[in-house]
Amino acid sequence: MRVEFPLAFVDISNLENLVKEELKVFNVIEGPYINEQSDKDHVIVLARLKVSVNEDWRKIKSDALKRLLKLRQELIAKKQQDSQQIKAS
């Protein structure tokens, strides 16, 4: 699976750790890797999950993507909130 994170809203040095923490309930067998830039504003993070034979891979992937998209939203919201606080000071 892959998710784009906007560079303006993330701390690249800590992004892999945040993704690892978010995916700790899954069986991550590779990654997360900061793989490439999709353009000059986003970086793509990849992770490979192992799914057992008795599990539906689509549900596992969906659940993991939901977590990463939620993390993405939280990082953007925090950065915007921090920017607003600086402007208000």
KASUL-V14334 format. One record per residue. N is the residue number from 1. RES is the residue in three letters. SS is DSSP state (2 for helix, 1 for strand, 0 for the rest). NEAR is the number of other C-alpha atoms within 12 Angstrom. D_FIRST is the distance of its C-alpha to the first C-alpha in Angstrom with 1 decimal. Layout:
{{N | RES | SS | NEAR | D_FIRST} {N | RES | SS | NEAR | D_FIRST}}
This chain:
{{1 | MET | 0 | 29 | 0.0} {2 | ARG | 1 | 27 | 3.8} {3 | VAL | 1 | 32 | 7.0} {4 | GLU | 1 | 30 | 10.5} {5 | PHE | 1 | 36 | 13.2} {6 | PRO | 1 | 27 | 16.8} {7 | LEU | 2 | 25 | 18.8} {8 | ALA | 2 | 20 | 21.9} {9 | PHE | 2 | 26 | 20.7} {10 | VAL | 0 | 30 | 19.0} {11 | ASP | 0 | 20 | 20.7} {12 | ILE | 2 | 22 | 18.7} {13 | SER | 2 | 12 | 20.7} {14 | ASN | 2 | 16 | 19.4} {15 | LEU | 2 | 30 | 15.8} {16 | GLU | 2 | 28 | 14.4} {17 | ASN | 2 | 20 | 16.8} {18 | LEU | 2 | 25 | 15.9} {19 | VAL | 2 | 37 | 12.2} {20 | LYS | 2 | 29 | 13.5} {21 | GLU | 2 | 18 | 16.1} {22 | GLU | 2 | 26 | 13.9} {23 | LEU | 0 | 33 | 11.8} {24 | LYS | 0 | 20 | 15.0} {25 | VAL | 0 | 15 | 15.5} {26 | PHE | 0 | 26 | 12.6} {27 | ASN | 0 | 21 | 13.1} {28 | VAL | 1 | 24 | 10.9} {29 | ILE | 1 | 16 | 12.1} {30 | GLU | 1 | 18 | 10.8} {31 | GLY | 1 | 24 | 10.4} {32 | PRO | 1 | 29 | 9.8} {33 | TYR | 1 | 28 | 10.9} {34 | ILE | 1 | 27 | 12.2} {35 | ASN | 1 | 20 | 11.5} {36 | GLU | 1 | 18 | 13.5} {37 | GLN | 1 | 19 | 15.3} {38 | SER | 0 | 17 | 14.7} {39 | ASP | 0 | 12 | 18.3} {40 | LYS | 0 | 13 | 20.8} {41 | ASP | 0 | 15 | 19.6} {42 | HIS | 1 | 21 | 15.8} {43 | VAL | 1 | 27 | 13.7} {44 | ILE | 1 | 30 | 10.0} {45 | VAL | 1 | 34 | 8.3} {46 | LEU | 1 | 29 | 5.8} {47 | ALA | 1 | 29 | 5.8} {48 | ARG | 1 | 23 | 6.5} {49 | LEU | 1 | 28 | 8.2} {50 | LYS | 0 | 23 | 11.4} {51 | VAL | 0 | 18 | 12.8} {52 | SER | 0 | 12 | 16.5} {53 | VAL | 0 | 7 | 18.4} {54 | ASN | 0 | 9 | 19.8} {55 | GLU | 0 | 11 | 16.6} {56 | ASP | 0 | 13 | 14.9} {57 | TRP | 2 | 19 | 11.3} {58 | ARG | 2 | 15 | 10.9} {59 | LYS | 2 | 15 | 12.5} {60 | ILE | 2 | 24 | 10.6} {61 | LYS | 2 | 25 | 7.1} {62 | SER | 2 | 18 | 9.4} {63 | ASP | 2 | 20 | 11.1} {64 | ALA | 2 | 33 | 8.5} {65 | LEU | 2 | 27 | 7.4} {66 | LYS | 2 | 19 | 11.2} {67 | ARG | 2 | 25 | 11.9} {68 | LEU | 2 | 33 | 10.0} {69 | LEU | 2 | 24 | 11.7} {70 | LYS | 2 | 20 | 14.8} {71 | LEU | 2 | 29 | 14.8} {72 | ARG | 2 | 31 | 14.5} {73 | GLN | 2 | 20 | 17.4} {74 | GLU | 2 | 19 | 19.4} {75 | LEU | 2 | 26 | 19.2} {76 | ILE | 2 | 21 | 20.4} {77 | ALA | 2 | 18 | 23.1} {78 | LYS | 2 | 18 | 24.3} {79 | LYS | 2 | 20 | 24.7} {80 | GLN | 2 | 17 | 26.5} {81 | GLN | 2 | 15 | 28.7} {82 | ASP | 2 | 15 | 29.6} {83 | SER | 2 | 15 | 30.6} {84 | GLN | 2 | 12 | 32.7} {85 | GLN | 2 | 11 | 34.5} {86 | ILE | 2 | 10 | 35.3} {87 | LYS | 2 | 9 | 36.8} {88 | ALA | 2 | 8 | 38.8} {89 | SER | 0 | 7 | 40.3}}
